[in-house]
Amino acid sequence: LKSSRYCLICSPAVAMSSPAKEAKGVQFPKNDQGVRSTTGTAKLIWAAAALGAEGRGEETPESVAQGLKSEKDWRHSYPKHLSALGRLAAQSKANALNIARKGMDAIYDSFEFEREGKTLKFKEAMSQFTTGTFTTGEIKGSAAKGPVEPAMPYKGNVLKGQELMAKLQAWSAYGTIEASVADAVGLLAQRGEQWLDLTGHYFVILGAGSELGPLQFLLARGATVVAIRTRKPAGWRETLRIATESPGKLIFPQAEGEGPPEDRAGCDLMTETPEIRNWLLSVLPSGSPVTVGCYTYLDSDAHVRVSLACDAIMTELAEKRKAALAYICSPSVDYLMPAGCMEAMATNREASPWWAKISRAPLPNVSKVGDAHICHGFVVAQGPNYALAKTMQNWRCILAREAGSVVSANLGPSSRTESVMHNATMKVVMNGMGYLPPLESFDADTASALMAMLLVHDVRNGSCKANPSVALGHPWELFADEAVHGGYWRAGFDIEGSRILGGLIYALGVAAPIM
């Protein structure tokens, strides 16, 4: 049984088609045998990252790098090596930043770009293809602006005001979210229209078809949304409808020609990366507030490749349009946990149901580094490509913030997205995980609204940790703040480490599902 954390790799999913078999666009590099090896490339990237650190204690950069490169069973054993790398990163600010810097350098030095039978280094392709672009579609919504206040759909109702804050505070007390989430939304509510009227603010959404993305929330508050998603007429038809019925404005790339806009709209992040960058720079005015968010997901190696495409676009917008960066992070990599999580794990383990205790499931995988506790959230079922894609995004977060960009990087919860709930096994797991306190799976519309509220808070509040003017003791404190982890940082058991406990949760999901 796959861990319930597997759901998160589907929750930020975008409506993107599977890549074509013919190698095009962003690609893993070929090895000496002419094979595009994800394992070989990943090992070299991780090892290069490790050697950026300075080591103290038994685990040195050299020993971690050697362990990464020599691992025979990479598919199943990668978590222990990435956990060792995480412990190195946690030792100091310098280690965290240098590991991220060396890792990103190794990625850009190795990945390739295929076009018309020719192979270029990806970074060379981004420098070379500077003229191609798209025509621009635009829709101005017809709706009048309504009340501007925080709101969140929940179990058939829309929570606002006192009801919304009561729910967030209840989740915080239970351990499903961190207290800083409720604090951020509370401040957003206090500022009201001052922060929530988004007229004149440009939000670029890479992966605008994501069920957890902020498109609908932002348009409803008057934002100008620049939508990037693949060429799927049905998906675009819905996106255009949402825009038309909102008080916001939608800008989107489209092909030249005639016919309905949904038939011409869209682009491919992996094969048209330079052209998307060119087009975005042409439609985003200098001097206007801009935020660009990554909400993409694809299976296996394509997740790494689309993440790299997004990274190239986002870094240029940060440089040339002073854009803030936004991500929904996954709890399934290494993180610095906030104070109180370890005590909550012990408390929740002691107070857990009898069936959880008899499973003898281990405690969550946590390392103590100095005074800090690092949660190693890797899930073998998700695979090493997933770990690389999500860690790459986290590396960019801390590097961009260090360079002066506002970075909204909040952990998102396991969510009942359409792709998850179409999988019979995952549907059952989602319906059973709530039996183990303080875990809770979120409906997609609930998660989307909550993550969007945190995004707006982060780009509006100059005193929060997303803002580079706020000093952090360690770069990873960025992720510890405003974390909607769904209870994983405070649960008393590691579901991934116990087939018995996973089986019991599955059985409960079948017998008495929590909807």
C-alpha positions in Angstrom: 0.0 0.0 0.0 1.4 3.3 -1.0 1.7 6.0 1.7 -1.1 8.5 1.8 1.5 11.2 1.2 1.6 9.9 -2.4 -1.6 11.9 -2.8 0.3 15.2 -2.7 2.1 14.4 -6.0 -1.2 14.4 -7.6 -2.7 17.3 -5.7 -0.8 20.1 -7.5 -1.3 18.4 -10.9 -2.0 20.5 -13.9 -3.9 19.5 -17.0 -0.9 18.7 -19.1 -0.6 16.0 -21.6 2.0 13.3 -21.4 5.1 14.2 -23.3 5.5 12.7 -26.8 7.7 9.7 -27.3 10.0 11.6 -29.7 12.6 13.5 -27.7 11.8 17.2 -27.9 12.4 20.2 -25.7 13.9 19.9 -22.2 15.7 16.5 -21.8 17.9 14.6 -19.4 21.4 14.4 -21.0 22.7 11.4 -22.8 25.4 9.3 -21.2 28.4 7.7 -22.8 26.2 5.0 -24.3 23.8 7.5 -25.8 21.1 6.7 -23.3 19.2 9.4 -21.4 19.7 8.1 -17.9 17.7 9.7 -15.1 19.5 7.7 -12.4 23.0 8.6 -13.6 22.2 12.2 -14.1 20.4 12.5 -10.7 23.3 10.9 -8.9 25.8 13.4 -10.4 23.5 16.3 -9.5 23.1 15.2 -5.9 26.8 14.5 -5.5 27.7 17.9 -6.9 25.3 19.5 -4.5 26.8 17.6 -1.6 30.3 18.8 -2.4 29.1 22.4 -2.0 28.9 21.9 1.7 31.4 22.0 4.5 31.1 18.9 6.7 31.1 18.5 10.5 30.8 15.2 12.2 30.6 11.7 10.8 28.9 12.7 7.6 31.2 14.7 5.4 30.4 16.2 1.9 32.8 13.6 0.4 31.2 10.6 2.1 27.7 11.7 1.3 28.7 12.3 -2.4 30.4 8.9 -2.6 27.4 7.2 -1.1 25.1 8.9 -3.6 27.3 7.9 -6.6 27.9 4.3 -5.5 24.4 3.3 -4.5 23.3 0.2 -6.4 19.6 0.1 -5.5 18.9 3.8 -6.3 15.2 3.4 -6.9 14.5 2.1 -3.4 17.5 3.4 -1.3 17.7 7.1 -2.5 15.9 8.4 0.7 18.8 7.6 3.1 21.3 9.4 0.9 19.1 12.5 0.4 18.5 12.5 4.1 22.2 12.6 4.7 22.4 15.5 2.3 19.6 17.2 4.2 21.5 16.9 7.4 24.5 18.6 5.8 22.3 21.4 4.6 20.8 21.9 8.0 24.1 22.5 9.7 24.4 26.1 8.5 23.0 28.8 6.3 26.1 28.6 4.1 25.7 24.9 3.6 22.1 25.2 2.6 22.8 27.9 0.1 25.9 26.3 -1.3 24.3 22.9 -1.7 21.4 24.6 -3.5 23.7 26.7 -5.7 25.9 23.7 -6.7 22.9 21.5 -7.3 21.2 24.1 -9.6 24.5 24.7 -11.4 24.8 20.9 -12.1 21.3 20.8 -13.4 21.8 23.7 -15.9 25.2 22.4 -16.9 23.8 18.9 -17.8 20.3 19.2 -19.1 19.7 19.5 -22.9 17.1 20.9 -25.3 16.1 19.0 -28.5 14.6 20.9 -31.4 14.3 19.8 -35.1 16.8 17.0 -34.6 19.4 19.2 -33.0 20.7 19.0 -29.4 21.7 22.1 -27.4 22.5 22.6 -23.8 19.2 23.8 -22.2 20.8 27.0 -21.0 22.2 27.7 -24.5 18.7 27.2 -26.0 17.3 29.8 -23.6 20.0 32.2 -24.7 19.7 31.4 -28.4 15.9 31.3 -29.1 15.0 34.9 -28.2 12.6 35.9 -31.0 9.8 33.3 -31.3 6.6 34.1 -29.5 2.8 33.8 -29.5 -0.1 36.1 -30.2 -2.0 37.4 -27.2 -5.6 36.6 -26.1 -7.3 38.7 -23.5 -10.6 38.6 -21.7 -11.9 41.2 -19.4 -14.4 39.8 -16.9 -17.9 41.2 -16.9 -18.7 40.8 -13.2 -18.8 43.7 -10.8 -16.4 43.5 -7.8 -18.0 41.9 -4.8 -17.0 42.0 -1.2 -13.2 41.6 -0.8 -12.6 39.3 2.1 -10.9 35.9 2.8 -13.2 33.0 2.0 -12.7 29.2 1.8 -15.0 26.5 0.6 -15.4 23.7 3.1 -17.7 20.7 3.0 -20.4 22.4 1.0 -20.2 25.8 2.7 -18.1 28.9 2.2 -16.4 29.9 5.4 -15.8 33.6 6.0 -15.1 35.9 8.9 -15.5 34.3 12.3 -16.3 30.9 10.8 -13.2 30.8 8.7 -10.9 31.9 11.6 -12.6 29.3 13.9 -11.8 26.5 11.5 -8.2 27.6 11.0 -7.7 27.9 14.7 -9.2 24.4 15.2 -6.9 22.9 12.6 -4.0 24.7 14.3 -4.9 23.4 17.7 -5.3 19.9 16.3 -2.0 20.0 14.5 -3.2 19.8 10.9 -1.7 23.2 10.0 0.9 25.4 11.7 -0.4 28.3 13.8 1.3 30.8 11.4 -1.3 29.8 8.8 -4.2 31.1 10.9 -2.1 34.2 11.8 -1.5 35.0 8.1 -5.1 34.6 7.1 -6.2 36.6 10.2 -3.9 39.5 9.1 -5.2 39.2 5.6 -8.8 39.6 6.9 -7.8 42.6 9.0 -6.3 44.4 6.0 -9.3 43.5 3.8 -9.6 45.4 0.6 -6.1 47.0 1.0 -4.5 43.6 0.4 -7.3 41.6 -1.3 -8.2 44.1 -4.1 -5.7 42.8 -6.6 -6.5 45.2 -9.4 -3.3 46.0 -11.3 -1.3 43.0 -9.9 -0.1 40.5 -12.5 0.0 36.8 -11.5 1.6 34.4 -14.0 0.4 30.9 -13.4 2.6 28.2 -14.9 0.2 25.3 -14.9 -3.0 27.2 -14.9 -5.1 24.0 -15.0 -4.0 22.9 -11.6 -6.8 22.1 -9.2 -4.8 23.6 -6.4 -3.8 26.6 -8.3 -5.0 30.2 -7.5 -6.6 31.1 -10.8 -10.2 31.4 -9.7 -9.3 33.1 -6.3 -7.2 35.7 -8.0 -9.6 36.5 -10.8 -12.4 36.9 -8.3 -10.4 39.7 -6.6 -9.7 41.6 -9.7 -6.2 40.4 -10.6 -4.7 40.2 -14.0 -3.9 36.5 -14.5 -1.5 35.4 -17.2 -2.3 31.8 -17.7 0.1 29.1 -19.1 -1.4 25.7 -19.7 -1.3 23.1 -22.5 -3.4 23.1 -25.7 -6.6 21.4 -24.4 -9.7 23.1 -25.7 -12.0 21.7 -22.9 -9.7 23.0 -20.2 -9.3 26.4 -21.9 -13.1 26.6 -22.3 -13.5 26.4 -18.6 -10.6 28.8 -17.9 -12.2 31.4 -20.2 -15.6 30.9 -18.6 -14.2 31.6 -15.2 -12.4 34.7 -16.4 -15.5 36.0 -18.2 -17.6 35.6 -15.1 -15.1 37.4 -12.8 -14.1 41.0 -12.2 -10.5 40.2 -13.2 -8.6 40.0 -16.5 -7.1 37.0 -18.2 -4.2 37.1 -20.6 -3.1 34.0 -22.5 -0.9 32.8 -25.4 -2.5 31.6 -28.6 -1.7 30.6 -32.1 -2.4 32.9 -35.0 -5.5 32.2 -37.1 -9.3 32.0 -36.8 -11.7 30.0 -34.8 -12.7 29.9 -31.1 -10.0 31.1 -28.7 -10.1 27.8 -26.8 -9.0 26.0 -29.9 -6.0 28.3 -30.4 -5.0 28.9 -26.8 -2.1 27.3 -24.9 1.5 26.3 -25.2 3.9 23.6 -24.0 6.3 24.4 -21.2 8.8 21.7 -22.0 9.1 22.2 -25.8 8.4 25.9 -26.1 10.2 27.2 -23.0 12.1 30.0 -24.8 9.0 31.2 -26.6 6.9 31.3 -23.5 9.7 33.3 -21.8 9.8 35.7 -24.8 6.0 36.1 -24.8 5.8 36.7 -21.0 8.4 39.4 -21.2 6.3 41.1 -24.0 3.0 41.1 -22.0 4.3 42.0 -18.5 4.9 45.7 -18.2 8.0 46.9 -16.4 7.2 48.5 -13.1 4.0 46.7 -12.4 3.7 44.2 -9.5 4.3 40.7 -10.9 4.2 37.3 -9.2 5.0 34.1 -11.1 3.9 30.7 -9.6 4.8 27.1 -10.4 1.8 24.7 -10.2 2.9 22.0 -12.6 3.2 18.2 -12.2 3.9 15.4 -14.6 4.8 11.8 -14.0 8.4 10.5 -13.5 11.2 12.2 -15.4 8.8 14.7 -17.0 8.2 16.2 -13.6 11.9 17.1 -13.4 11.9 18.5 -17.0 8.9 20.6 -16.6 10.2 21.9 -13.2 13.4 23.0 -14.9 11.4 24.7 -17.7 9.5 26.6 -15.1 12.6 27.5 -13.2 14.3 29.1 -16.3 11.2 31.2 -16.9 10.8 32.2 -13.3 14.4 33.2 -12.8 14.3 35.5 -15.8 11.0 37.1 -14.7 12.5 37.7 -11.2 15.5 39.3 -12.8 13.8 41.4 -15.6 10.4 42.1 -14.0 11.3 41.9 -10.3 8.7 39.2 -10.0 7.9 37.5 -6.7 8.1 33.7 -6.9 5.4 31.3 -5.7 5.3 27.6 -5.0 3.1 25.0 -3.3 5.7 22.8 -1.6 5.4 19.1 -0.9 6.1 17.7 2.6 7.8 14.7 0.9 11.3 16.0 1.0 13.6 17.4 3.8 12.3 20.2 6.0 13.2 22.1 9.2 10.2 21.6 11.5 8.9 24.5 13.7 9.3 24.3 17.5 6.8 22.1 19.2 6.5 19.5 16.4 8.5 16.8 18.3 6.5 17.2 21.4 3.3 17.0 19.4 4.4 13.8 17.8 5.0 12.2 21.2 1.6 13.5 22.5 -0.3 12.3 19.5 1.4 8.9 19.6 0.4 8.4 23.2 -3.1 9.5 22.5 -3.5 7.6 19.3 -6.2 4.9 18.8 -5.4 1.4 20.1 -5.1 0.0 16.6 -2.4 2.4 15.7 -0.4 1.5 18.8 -0.5 -2.2 18.1 0.8 -1.6 14.6 4.2 -0.7 16.2 4.8 1.7 13.4 7.9 3.8 13.9 8.0 7.4 14.7 8.3 9.8 11.8 11.8 9.9 10.3 13.4 12.9 12.0 17.0 13.9 12.5 18.3 16.2 15.2 21.0 18.6 13.8 22.2 21.0 16.5 19.0 22.3 18.1 17.0 21.8 14.9 14.8 18.8 13.9 14.7 17.8 10.3 11.8 15.8 9.0 12.8 13.4 6.2 9.5 13.1 4.3 10.7 11.0 1.3 8.2 8.4 0.1 9.7 5.6 -1.9 6.5 5.2 -3.9 6.9 8.7 -5.3 10.4 7.9 -6.6 13.7 9.7 -7.0 12.5 11.9 -9.9 9.8 13.4 -7.7 12.4 14.1 -5.0 14.7 15.9 -7.5 11.9 18.0 -8.9 10.6 19.2 -5.6 14.1 19.7 -4.1 15.0 21.7 -7.2 12.1 24.0 -6.5 13.1 24.4 -2.9 16.7 25.1 -3.9 15.4 27.9 -6.2 13.2 29.3 -3.3 16.1 29.9 -1.0 18.5 31.1 -3.7 16.0 33.6 -5.1 15.1 34.9 -1.6 18.8 35.3 -0.8 19.2 37.2 -4.1 16.4 39.6 -3.0 13.2 38.2 -4.4 10.0 37.8 -2.4 9.3 34.0 -2.3 6.0 32.5 -1.2 6.8 28.8 -0.5 4.1 27.2 1.6 3.6 23.4 2.1 0.4 22.1 0.7 -1.8 19.3 2.0 -2.7 15.9 0.6 -5.8 16.8 -1.4 -8.8 15.1 -3.1 -8.0 16.2 -6.6 -9.8 14.6 -9.5 -6.7 12.6 -10.5 -6.3 11.2 -6.9 -9.9 10.3 -6.5 -10.0 8.4 -9.8 -7.4 6.1 -8.4 -9.4 3.5 -6.4 -6.5 2.7 -4.0 -5.7 6.4 -3.3 -9.4 7.2 -2.9 -9.6 4.7 -0.1 -6.4 5.9 1.6 -7.6 9.5 1.5 -10.9 8.4 3.0 -9.1 6.6 5.9 -6.2 8.9 6.8 -8.3 11.1 9.0 -8.6 8.3 11.6 -5.0 9.0 12.6 -4.8 12.4 14.4 -4.0 15.0 13.4 -4.0 13.9 9.7 -6.7 15.3 7.4 -7.1 15.2 3.6 -8.4 18.3 2.0 -10.9 18.8 -0.7 -9.3 20.4 -3.7 -11.3 23.6 -3.6 -10.5 24.0 0.1 -6.8 23.6 -0.4 -6.8 25.9 -3.4 -8.5 28.8 -1.6 -6.3 28.4 1.5 -3.1 28.3 -0.4 -4.2 31.3 -2.5 -4.9 33.3 0.7 -1.4 32.5 1.9 0.1 33.5 -1.5 -1.7 36.9 -1.4 -0.6 37.4 2.3 3.0 36.7 1.3 3.2 39.1 -1.6 1.4 41.9 0.4 3.0 41.6 3.8 6.5 43.1 3.8 7.1 41.8 7.4 6.6 38.1 6.8 9.3 35.5 6.1 8.5 35.4 2.4 10.1 38.9 2.2 13.9 38.9 1.9 14.2 41.9 4.3 13.2 39.6 7.2 16.2 37.9 8.6 16.2 34.1 8.9 18.5 32.0 11.1 18.5 29.4 8.4 17.1 29.5 4.9 14.8 26.5 5.5 12.8 28.6 8.0 11.0 29.9 4.9 9.3 26.5 4.6 8.5 26.0 8.2 6.4 29.1 8.2 2.7 28.9 7.1 2.9 25.2 6.5 -0.4 23.4 5.6 1.2 20.0 5.9 -2.0 18.2 6.7 -0.8 16.9 10.1 2.4 15.1 8.9 4.8 17.2 11.0 2.8 16.4 14.2 1.6 12.8 13.6 3.0 10.2 16.0 3.6 7.5 13.4 5.4 7.1 10.1 2.8 5.5 7.8 5.4 5.1 5.1 7.4 2.9 7.5 4.7 0.5 8.4 2.7 -1.8 6.1 0.5 -2.8 9.0 -0.5 0.8 9.8 -1.0 1.6 6.2 -3.2 -1.5 5.8 -5.3 -0.6 8.9 -5.9 2.9 7.5 -6.9 1.4 4.2 -9.3 -1.0 5.9 -10.9 1.9 7.7 -11.2 3.9 4.5 -13.1 1.0 3.0 -15.3 0.2 6.0 -16.1 3.7 7.2 -14.8 6.4 4.9 -14.3 9.9 6.1 -15.6 12.1 3.3 
